[in-house]
């Protein structure tokens, strides 16, 4: 063999050898990852398994599980499976649970300012605008600061803007402010202070306990959230009167909690997938809510014989006045509460002005197509 042929053969053997090693490496690398196994997380929601809210929690988990290709597996249990609904924050913070799905308002007992992410009129913002403040107006940093102040070892993600919630379910229609006085009523968050200020005897209960309390006479009236949840939880079995529209929870959203140590230990790519899955799940939840809530709103009337009434303007106006008094009191007690309120007001002033000036009132279009002349039927 000539020198040139020997050199070529040697080079070819080196190339093939290197390719073989690279091939083994490419085969072995996935095997190493697979051998380590997926990261498993045990979660709990704050909702009964039959509630659509628990379904939203499962939807989020599925998105993450799918997007990570199974490298992260979140298993979501319903409220009470590990801890009661209102103890979710403590359970996630301590590591008893790896994460959970609920609302920030449920942690009101830890710090009243946590209810500013959900309770009240949002200074004219809807829930989507409040989420805009949270992401771009400084809200996220304030929430992180608040959780540190109460010693919560969690990573919080807010998502899923909720439509305005009903005033609640009653034995008879509410026609004036005085009709509320003396009623035993269920609500949560700052709404406890607001409805107490309206003369009601308030009791905060988790969603799964409300209907039973109404059935036993422990409550005269109650609010929860929406047509689908209320129907699934059985409100129509204990009341046939629902008052629509209220300022007590005009701008609420869901919260996804991770134990901070567990979250920080995840690979950077996985943390990025989670952050993007939160926003994807939030949009999907909004679309699903429109579809399901509207269907159940119709069926509550056609199948369950529920009568819906608009909350009188006098009650809505009084809610705002009482809320202002509550906020002034709480802000005087807590500098952090005051800081959050001022941040929300600054954002709301420009955001709501923009919205009111630019977004057309859809009531005219609704009346045109589905009102007395029902133009939609002629198209």
C-alpha positions as CSV (number, residue, x, y, z in Angstrom):
1,X,0.0,0.0,0.0
2,X,1.4,3.4,-0.9
3,X,1.9,6.1,1.6
4,X,-1.1,8.2,0.2
5,X,-3.4,5.1,0.3
6,X,-2.3,4.4,3.9
7,X,-3.0,8.0,4.9
8,X,-6.5,7.9,3.3
9,X,-7.4,4.6,4.9
10,X,-6.2,5.9,8.3
11,X,-8.3,9.1,7.9
12,X,-11.3,7.1,6.9
13,X,-11.0,4.8,10.0
14,X,-10.7,7.9,12.3
15,X,-13.8,9.4,10.7
16,X,-15.8,6.2,11.0
17,X,-14.6,5.7,14.5
18,X,-15.6,9.3,15.4
19,X,-19.0,8.9,13.8
20,X,-19.5,5.7,15.7
21,X,-18.7,7.4,19.0
22,X,-21.0,10.3,18.1
23,X,-23.7,7.9,17.2
24,X,-23.3,6.1,20.5
25,X,-23.4,9.4,22.3
26,X,-26.5,10.5,20.4
27,X,-28.2,7.2,21.4
28,X,-27.0,7.3,25.0
29,X,-27.9,10.9,25.8
30,X,-31.7,10.4,25.6
31,X,-31.2,7.1,27.5
32,X,-29.6,9.0,30.3
33,X,-32.5,11.5,30.4
34,X,-34.9,8.7,30.3
35,X,-33.1,6.8,33.0
36,X,-33.4,9.8,35.3
37,X,-37.2,9.7,34.7
38,X,-39.7,12.6,34.5
39,X,-40.1,15.1,37.2
40,X,-43.4,14.4,39.0
41,X,-45.4,17.0,41.0
42,X,-48.4,16.5,43.2
43,X,-50.8,19.3,43.1
44,X,-54.2,20.2,44.6
45,X,-56.8,22.6,43.4
46,X,-59.1,24.6,45.8
47,X,-62.1,23.3,43.9
48,X,-64.4,20.3,44.1
49,X,-63.8,17.7,41.3
50,X,-67.1,18.5,39.7
51,X,-66.5,22.2,39.4
52,X,-65.4,23.7,36.0
53,X,-62.6,25.4,38.0
54,X,-61.0,22.1,38.7
55,X,-61.3,21.3,35.0
56,X,-59.3,24.5,34.4
57,X,-56.6,23.2,36.8
58,X,-56.5,19.9,34.9
59,X,-56.3,21.8,31.6
60,X,-53.2,23.7,32.7
61,X,-51.5,20.5,33.9
62,X,-52.2,18.8,30.6
63,X,-50.7,21.7,28.7
64,X,-47.5,21.5,30.7
65,X,-47.3,17.8,30.6
66,X,-47.8,17.8,26.8
67,X,-45.4,20.7,26.1
68,X,-42.6,19.1,28.1
69,X,-43.2,15.8,26.3
70,X,-43.9,14.1,29.6
71,X,-40.6,15.2,31.2
72,X,-42.7,17.1,33.8
73,X,-45.9,15.3,35.1
74,X,-48.3,17.3,37.2
75,X,-51.0,15.4,38.9
76,X,-53.9,17.6,40.2
77,X,-56.1,16.5,43.1
78,X,-59.4,18.2,44.1
79,X,-59.9,20.3,47.1
80,X,-59.6,18.5,50.4
81,X,-57.6,15.5,49.0
82,X,-54.6,16.6,51.0
83,X,-55.5,19.9,52.7
84,X,-58.7,22.0,53.0
85,X,-59.1,24.6,50.2
86,X,-58.1,27.6,52.3
87,X,-54.8,25.9,53.4
88,X,-53.4,25.6,49.9
89,X,-50.8,28.4,50.3
90,X,-49.4,26.8,53.5
91,X,-49.2,23.4,52.0
92,X,-47.4,24.5,48.8
93,X,-45.1,26.8,50.8
94,X,-44.1,24.0,53.2
95,X,-43.6,21.4,50.4
96,X,-46.5,19.2,51.5
97,X,-47.8,19.9,48.0
98,X,-45.6,20.8,45.0
99,X,-48.1,23.2,43.6
100,X,-51.7,24.2,43.4
101,X,-54.5,26.0,41.6
102,X,-56.7,28.6,43.3
103,X,-57.2,32.3,43.7
104,X,-55.1,34.9,45.6
105,X,-58.2,36.0,47.4
106,X,-58.3,32.7,49.3
107,X,-55.1,33.8,51.2
108,X,-56.8,37.0,52.5
109,X,-56.2,35.8,56.1
110,X,-52.4,36.0,55.5
111,X,-52.5,39.6,54.3
112,X,-55.6,41.6,53.3
113,X,-53.7,43.1,50.4
114,X,-53.7,39.7,48.7
115,X,-57.4,40.2,48.0
116,X,-56.6,43.2,45.8
117,X,-56.0,40.6,43.1
118,X,-59.6,39.8,42.7
119,X,-61.9,41.4,45.3
120,X,-63.5,44.8,44.5
121,X,-64.3,46.9,41.5
122,X,-60.7,47.0,40.2
123,X,-61.0,50.8,40.0
124,X,-63.0,50.3,36.8
125,X,-60.8,47.6,35.2
126,X,-62.0,44.2,34.2
127,X,-60.1,41.1,35.0
128,X,-58.1,41.1,31.8
129,X,-57.0,44.7,32.4
130,X,-56.0,43.8,36.0
131,X,-53.8,41.1,34.6
132,X,-52.3,43.7,32.3
133,X,-51.4,45.8,35.3
134,X,-50.0,42.6,37.0
135,X,-47.7,41.8,34.1
136,X,-46.8,45.3,32.8
137,X,-47.7,47.7,35.5
138,X,-45.7,46.4,38.5
139,X,-48.3,44.1,40.0
140,X,-46.2,41.0,39.8
141,X,-43.3,42.6,41.7
142,X,-45.7,43.8,44.4
143,X,-47.3,40.3,44.7
144,X,-43.8,38.7,45.1
145,X,-43.0,41.3,47.7
146,X,-46.2,40.6,49.5
147,X,-45.6,36.8,49.6
148,X,-42.1,37.4,51.0
149,X,-43.5,39.6,53.7
150,X,-45.8,36.7,54.9
151,X,-43.0,34.1,54.6
152,X,-44.6,32.2,51.7
153,X,-42.0,30.1,49.9
154,X,-43.9,30.1,46.6
155,X,-43.7,31.0,42.9
156,X,-47.0,32.6,41.8
157,X,-48.4,32.9,38.3
158,X,-51.7,34.7,37.7
159,X,-53.8,33.8,34.7
160,X,-57.4,33.2,33.5
161,X,-59.4,36.5,33.7
162,X,-62.9,35.8,35.1
163,X,-66.0,37.6,33.9
164,X,-67.9,39.8,36.4
165,X,-69.4,37.6,39.1
166,X,-73.1,37.7,40.2
167,X,-74.1,39.5,43.4
168,X,-75.4,36.1,44.4
169,X,-78.2,33.6,45.1
170,X,-81.1,34.8,47.2
171,X,-84.5,33.7,48.5
172,X,-86.2,36.7,46.8
173,X,-85.1,39.5,44.4
174,X,-83.0,42.3,45.9
175,X,-84.6,45.6,45.1
176,X,-82.8,48.0,47.4
177,X,-79.8,48.2,49.7
178,X,-81.9,47.6,52.9
179,X,-82.9,44.2,51.5
180,X,-79.3,43.0,52.2
181,X,-79.3,43.9,55.9
182,X,-79.2,41.0,58.3
183,X,-78.8,38.3,55.7
184,X,-76.4,35.5,56.5
185,X,-74.1,35.6,53.4
186,X,-71.1,33.8,52.0
187,X,-68.3,35.6,50.3
188,X,-64.5,35.9,50.5
189,X,-61.7,38.4,50.5
190,X,-62.2,42.1,50.8
191,X,-65.8,41.4,49.9
192,X,-66.2,40.2,53.5
193,X,-65.6,43.8,54.6
194,X,-67.8,45.2,51.9
195,X,-70.8,43.0,52.5
196,X,-70.3,43.4,56.3
197,X,-70.4,47.2,55.6
198,X,-73.7,46.6,53.8
199,X,-75.2,45.1,57.0
200,X,-74.8,41.4,56.2
201,X,-73.6,38.6,58.5
202,X,-70.7,37.2,56.4
203,X,-69.3,33.7,56.5
204,X,-66.3,32.7,54.3
205,X,-66.7,29.1,53.0
206,X,-64.9,27.1,50.3
207,X,-67.0,26.5,47.2
208,X,-67.8,22.9,48.0
209,X,-69.5,23.8,51.3
210,X,-71.8,26.6,50.2
211,X,-74.9,24.8,48.9
212,X,-75.0,22.4,51.9
213,X,-74.9,25.5,54.2
214,X,-77.7,27.1,52.3
215,X,-79.7,23.9,52.5
216,X,-79.3,23.7,56.2
217,X,-80.3,27.3,56.8
218,X,-76.8,28.3,57.9
219,X,-76.8,30.8,55.0
220,X,-79.6,32.9,53.6
221,X,-77.7,33.8,50.5
222,X,-74.4,33.3,48.8
223,X,-72.2,34.1,45.9
224,X,-69.6,31.9,44.2
225,X,-68.7,32.7,40.6
226,X,-70.4,31.9,37.3
227,X,-73.3,30.0,35.7
228,X,-71.4,26.8,35.1
229,X,-69.8,26.5,38.6
230,X,-73.0,27.5,40.3
231,X,-75.1,25.0,38.3
232,X,-72.6,22.1,38.9
233,X,-72.4,22.9,42.6
234,X,-76.2,22.7,42.9
235,X,-77.1,26.3,43.7
236,X,-80.4,25.9,41.7
237,X,-81.4,23.2,44.2
238,X,-81.5,25.7,47.1
239,X,-82.4,29.0,45.4
240,X,-84.3,30.1,42.3
241,X,-83.2,33.7,42.4
242,X,-79.8,34.9,41.1
243,X,-78.9,38.6,41.1
244,X,-76.5,39.4,38.2
245,X,-73.8,42.1,38.1
246,X,-71.8,43.3,41.1
247,X,-68.7,45.2,42.0
248,X,-67.6,42.8,44.8
249,X,-65.5,40.6,42.4
250,X,-65.4,42.4,39.2
251,X,-61.8,41.7,38.3
252,X,-60.7,38.3,39.5
253,X,-58.3,35.8,38.1
254,X,-56.9,32.4,38.9
255,X,-53.5,31.7,40.5
256,X,-51.1,28.9,39.9
257,X,-48.7,28.2,42.8
258,X,-45.4,26.3,42.8
259,X,-43.3,25.5,45.8
260,X,-40.4,27.9,45.1
261,X,-37.6,25.4,45.8
262,X,-39.3,22.8,43.6
263,X,-39.8,25.3,40.8
264,X,-36.3,26.8,41.0
265,X,-34.8,23.3,40.8
266,X,-36.4,22.7,37.3
267,X,-34.3,23.2,34.2
268,X,-34.4,26.6,32.7
269,X,-36.2,25.3,29.6
270,X,-38.9,23.7,31.7
271,X,-39.4,26.9,33.6
272,X,-39.8,28.8,30.3
273,X,-42.4,26.2,29.1
274,X,-44.4,26.6,32.3
275,X,-44.4,30.4,32.0
276,X,-45.7,30.2,28.4
277,X,-48.2,27.5,29.3
278,X,-49.7,29.8,31.9
279,X,-50.5,32.4,29.3
280,X,-51.8,29.8,26.8
281,X,-54.0,28.2,29.5
282,X,-55.3,31.6,30.4
283,X,-56.5,32.3,26.9
284,X,-58.0,28.9,26.4
285,X,-59.8,29.2,29.8
286,X,-61.3,32.5,28.6
287,X,-62.6,30.9,25.4
288,X,-64.0,27.9,27.3
289,X,-65.7,30.1,29.8
290,X,-67.6,32.0,27.2
291,X,-68.8,28.8,25.6
292,X,-69.7,26.9,28.8
293,X,-71.0,29.8,30.9
294,X,-73.4,31.0,28.2
295,X,-74.8,27.4,27.8
296,X,-75.3,26.9,31.5
297,X,-76.9,30.4,31.8
298,X,-79.5,29.3,29.3
299,X,-80.1,25.9,30.9
300,X,-80.4,27.4,34.4
301,X,-83.4,29.3,33.1
302,X,-84.9,26.6,30.7
303,X,-84.3,23.5,32.8
304,X,-83.8,24.6,36.4
305,X,-86.4,27.4,36.5
306,X,-84.0,30.0,37.8
307,X,-84.9,33.7,37.5
308,X,-82.1,36.2,36.9
309,X,-82.4,39.8,37.9
310,X,-80.1,42.8,37.4
311,X,-78.7,44.1,40.7
312,X,-80.2,47.6,41.2
313,X,-77.9,50.6,40.5
314,X,-78.5,51.8,44.1
315,X,-76.9,48.6,45.4
316,X,-73.9,48.9,43.0
317,X,-73.3,52.5,43.9
318,X,-73.4,51.6,47.6
319,X,-70.9,48.8,47.0
320,X,-68.4,51.3,45.6
321,X,-68.9,53.7,48.5
322,X,-68.3,51.0,51.1
323,X,-65.4,49.6,49.2
324,X,-63.7,53.1,49.2
325,X,-64.1,53.2,53.0
326,X,-62.6,49.7,53.4
327,X,-59.7,50.6,51.2
328,X,-59.0,53.8,53.1
329,X,-59.0,51.9,56.4
330,X,-56.8,49.0,55.1
331,X,-54.3,51.4,53.5
332,X,-54.0,53.3,56.7
333,X,-53.1,50.0,58.5
334,X,-50.6,48.7,55.9
335,X,-48.1,50.6,53.8
336,X,-47.9,47.6,51.3
337,X,-51.7,47.7,50.9
338,X,-51.5,51.4,50.2
339,X,-48.7,50.9,47.7
340,X,-50.6,48.3,45.8
341,X,-53.8,50.4,45.7
342,X,-51.9,53.4,44.4
343,X,-50.2,51.3,41.7
344,X,-53.6,49.9,40.6
345,X,-55.2,53.4,40.5
346,X,-52.3,54.9,38.4
347,X,-52.6,52.0,35.8
348,X,-56.4,52.0,35.9
349,X,-56.7,55.7,35.3
350,X,-55.1,55.6,31.8
351,X,-56.2,52.0,30.9
352,X,-59.9,52.5,31.7
353,X,-59.9,56.0,30.0
354,X,-58.5,54.4,26.9
355,X,-61.0,51.6,27.0
356,X,-64.0,53.9,27.6
357,X,-63.0,56.3,24.8
358,X,-62.2,53.7,22.2
359,X,-64.2,50.5,22.7
360,X,-67.7,50.7,21.3
361,X,-70.7,49.8,23.6
362,X,-71.9,46.5,22.3
363,X,-75.4,46.9,23.8
364,X,-76.6,48.7,20.7
365,X,-75.4,45.9,18.5
366,X,-77.0,43.3,20.8
367,X,-80.3,45.1,20.8
368,X,-80.2,45.5,17.0
369,X,-79.6,41.8,16.3
370,X,-81.4,40.1,19.2
371,X,-83.8,42.7,20.6
372,X,-87.3,43.7,19.6
373,X,-86.7,43.9,15.8
374,X,-84.2,40.9,15.9
375,X,-82.3,41.8,12.7
376,X,-80.3,38.6,13.1
377,X,-83.4,36.6,12.1
378,X,-83.7,38.5,8.8
379,X,-80.1,37.8,7.7
